[in-house]
Amino acid sequence: MKQAVLWQHDFIKLNEFENTISALVHDSINNEEIEIKASYLIACDGATSPVRHQLEFSFEGGTYDHKFFVVDTAFDWPDAQHRVMVAPGEDNFCAFLPLKGNNSFRIVGTLPAKISESESISFDDIKESINLTIGKNIDYKEVNWFSIYKLHHRMVDQFRKGNVFLAGDAAHIHSPAGGQGMNTGLQDAYNLVWKLTLVLKKQAEPSLLETYNEERLPFARFLLRFTDQGFTRATSQDFFSRILRKISTTCACTSFWKNCR
């Protein structure tokens, strides 16, 4: 039997998770608490996962020292409207991603070291640094959204406790190096749901579900190592990394502007 999606319901706690699932949730529409029972639970509740916290999964790792920015802005750059550009600058890096609409872009990157510890930072404080990184003087017309954040690299040491499974950011978070964040979460879900389907239809033994942890845990470990190494190289301030980024930026930008003509 199909169950409708319960919008505006907040997870409170699990009352049972070893053999079956009994979850207490708050119905914000009717302002009441209800109990939901099921055979299994997949926690896809993000990096701050309350399910992971309640069941005390480990979540070992750390936080990168660098601070990052993201901005949705608009400027006149018609030749780049349907292109993505990544510029690893000598001191930092940034990436331009075109958005829907004319001359709309999302820019993500690292904050310049000289202002990263400032208490109040606006987009005006980093515009010059971005322009220097890409080697082009852009006249930004408007800023629709600007935010500063830090990145983490953490993962659990198991994807399952009882009849609860973790997937996506609830199980592992890492830098955007390689662009594998959402992809990995989807791969977690794909790996698990077909196995759950066979078990629930009694076409496979429950032991099949153990392969979810066996297959996804090694990949998560590999992914964190891979993204951490790539991200560390991209943001390192040692002499050789700075020179390499400068050369890469010069070559990439020269090629990019040439193709845009």
C-alpha positions as CSV (number, residue, x, y, z in Angstrom):
1,M,0.0,0.0,0.0
2,K,1.3,3.4,-1.0
3,Q,1.7,6.0,1.8
4,A,1.3,9.7,1.0
5,V,4.2,12.0,1.9
6,L,3.7,13.6,5.3
7,W,4.6,17.2,4.9
8,Q,5.2,19.5,7.9
9,H,5.9,16.6,10.2
10,D,9.0,16.8,12.4
11,F,11.0,13.9,13.7
12,I,11.1,13.7,17.5
13,K,12.6,10.4,18.5
14,L,12.7,6.6,17.8
15,N,11.0,4.5,20.3
16,E,12.1,1.2,18.7
17,F,14.7,0.5,16.0
18,E,16.2,-3.0,16.6
19,N,13.5,-5.2,15.1
20,T,10.9,-2.8,13.8
21,I,10.6,0.9,13.6
22,S,8.4,3.1,15.9
23,A,9.0,6.8,15.4
24,L,7.4,9.7,17.2
25,V,6.8,12.7,15.0
26,H,5.1,16.1,15.5
27,D,2.3,16.9,13.1
28,S,2.7,20.7,12.6
29,I,-0.6,21.0,10.8
30,N,-2.8,19.5,13.5
31,N,-0.3,20.3,16.3
32,E,-0.2,16.8,17.7
33,E,2.3,14.0,18.1
34,I,1.7,10.7,16.2
35,E,3.5,7.4,16.1
36,I,4.6,5.9,12.8
37,K,5.4,2.2,12.6
38,A,7.4,0.5,9.8
39,S,9.7,-2.3,9.1
40,Y,12.7,-0.2,8.2
41,L,13.9,3.4,8.3
42,I,16.3,5.2,5.9
43,A,17.6,8.3,7.5
44,C,18.3,10.9,4.8
45,D,18.1,13.8,7.2
46,G,21.3,15.6,6.4
47,A,24.6,16.4,8.0
48,T,23.0,17.3,11.4
49,S,20.9,14.1,11.3
50,P,18.8,13.8,14.5
51,V,18.4,10.1,13.8
52,R,22.2,9.6,13.7
53,H,22.6,11.7,16.9
54,Q,19.9,9.7,18.8
55,L,21.4,6.3,17.9
56,E,24.9,7.6,18.6
57,F,26.6,6.7,15.3
58,S,30.2,7.9,15.2
59,F,30.8,10.8,12.9
60,E,34.6,11.2,12.9
61,G,36.5,13.8,10.8
62,G,37.2,17.5,11.0
63,T,36.5,21.0,9.7
64,Y,38.7,22.7,7.0
65,D,40.4,25.9,8.1
66,H,39.3,27.8,5.0
67,K,36.1,29.8,4.9
68,F,34.0,29.7,1.7
69,F,31.5,32.0,0.0
70,V,28.6,31.5,-2.3
71,V,26.9,34.3,-4.2
72,D,24.0,34.5,-6.7
73,T,24.7,37.6,-8.8
74,A,24.1,39.1,-12.3
75,F,26.5,40.7,-14.7
76,D,26.9,41.2,-18.4
77,W,28.8,38.1,-19.7
78,P,26.8,36.7,-22.6
79,D,29.5,34.5,-24.0
80,A,29.8,32.6,-20.7
81,Q,26.1,32.2,-20.1
82,H,26.1,28.5,-20.8
83,R,29.7,27.7,-19.6
84,V,31.2,26.6,-16.3
85,M,34.6,28.1,-15.4
86,V,36.8,27.0,-12.5
87,A,39.7,29.4,-11.7
88,P,42.3,28.1,-9.2
89,G,44.0,31.4,-8.3
90,E,47.4,31.9,-6.7
91,D,45.8,32.7,-3.3
92,N,42.4,31.2,-3.7
93,F,40.0,29.7,-6.2
94,C,36.5,30.3,-7.4
95,A,34.0,28.8,-9.8
96,F,31.3,30.4,-12.0
97,L,28.1,28.4,-12.6
98,P,25.5,29.8,-15.0
99,L,21.9,30.0,-13.6
100,K,18.6,30.2,-15.3
101,G,17.9,33.6,-16.7
102,N,20.0,36.1,-18.6
103,N,23.4,36.9,-17.2
104,S,22.8,35.2,-13.9
105,F,25.5,33.2,-12.2
106,R,26.4,31.5,-8.9
107,I,30.0,32.0,-7.8
108,V,31.5,29.8,-5.2
109,G,35.0,29.9,-3.8
110,T,37.4,30.4,-0.9
111,L,37.6,33.7,1.0
112,P,40.8,35.6,0.6
113,A,43.1,35.0,3.6
114,K,43.4,38.7,4.4
115,I,39.7,39.0,5.2
116,S,38.6,35.5,6.2
117,E,38.8,36.4,9.9
118,S,36.8,39.6,9.6
119,E,33.6,39.6,11.7
120,S,31.5,41.2,9.0
121,I,32.1,40.3,5.3
122,S,30.1,41.4,2.3
123,F,30.3,40.6,-1.3
124,D,31.9,44.1,-1.9
125,D,34.8,42.9,0.2
126,I,35.7,40.1,-2.2
127,K,34.8,41.4,-5.7
128,E,38.3,42.6,-6.4
129,S,39.8,39.3,-5.3
130,I,37.5,37.4,-7.7
131,N,38.3,39.6,-10.6
132,L,42.1,39.2,-9.9
133,T,41.7,35.4,-9.7
134,I,40.0,35.2,-13.1
135,G,41.9,38.0,-14.8
136,K,38.8,39.9,-15.9
137,N,37.2,43.1,-14.6
138,I,33.6,42.2,-14.1
139,D,31.0,44.8,-13.3
140,Y,28.5,43.0,-11.0
141,K,25.0,44.5,-11.5
142,E,23.2,43.0,-8.5
143,V,23.6,40.5,-5.6
144,N,20.6,38.3,-4.9
145,W,22.2,36.1,-2.2
146,F,25.5,36.0,-0.4
147,S,26.7,33.6,2.3
148,I,29.8,32.4,4.1
149,Y,30.3,28.9,5.4
150,K,32.9,26.3,6.4
151,L,33.3,22.8,5.0
152,H,33.6,19.5,6.9
153,H,34.9,16.0,6.2
154,R,33.2,13.4,8.4
155,M,31.7,9.9,8.1
156,V,30.2,7.2,10.2
157,D,31.9,3.9,10.8
158,Q,28.8,1.9,9.9
159,F,25.7,2.6,7.8
160,R,23.3,0.6,9.9
161,K,22.0,0.0,13.4
162,G,19.1,-2.4,13.9
163,N,16.5,-1.6,11.2
164,V,17.8,1.9,10.6
165,F,20.0,2.8,7.7
166,L,21.9,6.1,7.0
167,A,22.3,7.5,3.5
168,G,23.7,10.7,2.0
169,D,24.9,13.5,4.2
170,A,23.6,11.8,7.3
171,A,26.4,9.2,6.7
172,H,29.2,11.2,5.1
173,I,30.0,14.8,4.3
174,H,33.1,16.1,2.4
175,S,34.4,18.9,0.3
176,P,32.9,19.6,-3.2
177,A,36.1,18.5,-4.9
178,G,35.1,16.1,-7.6
179,G,31.5,17.1,-7.5
180,Q,30.4,13.8,-5.9
181,G,28.2,15.0,-3.0
182,M,24.7,14.5,-4.4
183,N,25.9,11.7,-6.7
184,T,27.1,9.7,-3.7
185,G,23.9,10.1,-1.8
186,L,21.9,8.9,-4.8
187,Q,24.2,5.9,-5.1
188,D,23.6,5.1,-1.4
189,A,19.8,5.2,-2.0
190,Y,20.0,3.1,-5.2
191,N,22.2,0.5,-3.5
192,L,19.8,0.1,-0.6
193,V,16.2,0.4,-2.0
194,W,16.3,-2.5,-4.5
195,K,17.6,-4.7,-1.7
196,L,14.9,-3.5,0.7
197,T,12.3,-4.1,-2.0
198,L,13.3,-7.7,-2.5
199,V,13.4,-8.3,1.3
200,L,10.0,-6.8,1.9
201,K,8.5,-8.8,-1.0
202,K,10.2,-11.9,0.6
203,Q,12.1,-12.5,-2.6
204,A,15.4,-12.3,-0.7
205,E,16.7,-13.0,2.8
206,P,17.1,-10.1,5.3
207,S,20.9,-10.9,5.2
208,L,21.0,-9.2,1.8
209,L,20.7,-5.9,3.6
210,E,24.1,-6.4,5.2
211,T,25.7,-5.9,1.8
212,Y,24.7,-2.2,1.9
213,N,27.2,-1.4,4.7
214,E,29.8,-3.8,3.1
215,E,29.6,-2.0,-0.2
216,R,29.0,1.6,0.7
217,L,31.3,2.0,3.7
218,P,34.6,1.3,1.7
219,F,33.5,3.7,-1.0
220,A,32.7,6.5,1.5
221,R,36.2,6.1,3.0
222,F,37.8,6.3,-0.5
223,L,35.7,9.3,-1.4
224,L,36.7,11.2,1.7
225,R,40.4,10.5,1.1
226,F,40.0,11.5,-2.6
227,T,38.1,14.8,-1.9
228,D,40.3,15.7,1.0
229,Q,43.5,15.3,-1.0
230,G,42.1,17.2,-4.0
231,F,40.8,20.0,-1.8
232,T,44.0,20.3,0.2
233,R,46.0,20.7,-3.0
234,A,43.6,23.3,-4.3
235,T,43.7,25.4,-1.1
236,S,47.2,24.9,0.2
237,Q,49.3,28.0,0.7
238,D,52.7,26.4,0.3
239,F,55.0,27.8,-2.4
240,F,54.6,25.1,-5.0
241,S,50.8,24.9,-4.7
242,R,50.6,28.6,-5.2
243,I,52.8,28.6,-8.3
244,L,50.9,25.6,-9.8
245,R,47.5,27.4,-9.2
246,K,48.9,30.5,-10.8
247,I,50.0,28.6,-13.9
248,S,46.8,26.7,-14.1
249,T,44.8,29.9,-13.8
250,T,46.7,31.7,-16.5
251,C,46.3,28.7,-18.9
252,A,42.6,28.1,-18.1
253,C,41.6,31.8,-18.3
254,T,43.5,32.4,-21.6
255,S,41.9,29.3,-23.1
256,F,38.5,30.3,-21.7
257,W,38.5,33.9,-23.0
258,K,39.7,32.7,-26.4
259,N,36.8,30.3,-26.7
260,C,34.3,33.0,-25.6
261,R,35.2,35.3,-28.5
